[in-house]
């Protein structure tokens, strides 16, 4: 690895020795600082909360905004605990799993399983938990810095999923895995490129929504489950959630499938609202005016 990537790896290992509660405290402080400095991140978060929670008065909005920014900071600092330790040690922080029987039944069916994992809670820990249960391939976009890929492979260790690039050959790989009864993971709230999505409501707002997941479900008959790792208070660990997909997700009408897809994400987010990545410009597209301007 390059010197700077090696140094980053050593820092991950160093900070990973800190207690989770300490890391979460540092992260919450970073979130409050970002809010105080009125950064672009805090601005985007505020806009998203006004769009998705329009009924809140100014005081309630400010309180929720602070909570979300603190959780965003925790999400950034806790990764040192996940990547800076052996994956099995990281999994010791899982205190509870809800819906595991759904996953076991889906695996046993042999029809293939699609895990829809939103940008919610600690998705890297979720990857570890899933990969300990079964081999899995995940669809991803390569990092801008190519050397980061090597770092990711090193820190994820033996529980690393197979990383499939979000391009034609990668999508064909997903179809083949599902046809063979395998498991694949997709970020269902990843905003697609222009011309590659369908507009569907998300928390009452128009959002450009991926069509890949509904297409995979419709064409393969795979079971779709939504999943995330909830961050517990006071650094106590994490709770894994697995939820069934809403009716209609595998509909051949993509408008129906995308609406169901977003409902599935909403069902997850409502269980840990402040832990969603509300900094993301989810409600912007080339075809309409951005609310973040």
Beta strands, then each sheet from edge to edge (+ up, - down):
strand 1: 94-98
strand 2: 113-116
strand 3: 136-140
strand 4: 162-165
strand 5: 183-186
strand 6: 197-202
strand 7: 205-210
strand 8: 223-231
strand 9: 238-244
sheet 1: 1+ 9+ 8- 2- 5- 3- 4-
sheet 2: 6+ 7-
end
